[in-house]
Amino acid sequence: KRIMGRILITDDDEIDRRKIARLLEELIKQGHELLLAVNGQEALDIIDAQGVDVLLLDFRMPVKNGPETFAEMKACPIKRNIPVIMFSGTQEELVRFIDLGADDCFLKTDEGFHRELLTARVRNCLLKRQYQQDAH
């Protein structure tokens, strides 16, 4: 069965948001919806208004950063089961994300991101979300 989901990319850097969105074009062509947010508060507002199936979340952002956003999600029974893929420019921040309980993570590099690996990670989280929803 095909799984259509909402994927929310949250990053204050417009260039990085566009890069990640371009890398996920294959999923968009398959019918998944892509949403964008510039900070954690905007991401939480979008989740409240529209719901999402996977959140890609940057570590460093103004207004509400990745760890603050993640903590708020995990404290909410409705949002806590949304898979979160966190990303950062440093290994140390990725380790912190994993320690916080992120479902997956990736390193932002100057060379960019690996398309197939990122797509596979998002697809895996979409499947995880579908299994959760089917169980309820």
Buried (B, 14 or more C-beta within 10 A) or exposed (E): EEBEBBBBBBBBBEEBBEBBBEBBEEBEEEEBBBBBBBBBBBBBEBBEEEEBBBBBBBBBBEEBBBBBBBEBBBEEEEBEBBBBBBBBBEEEBBEBBEEBEBBBBBEBEEEEBBEEEBBEBBBBBBBBBBEEEEEE
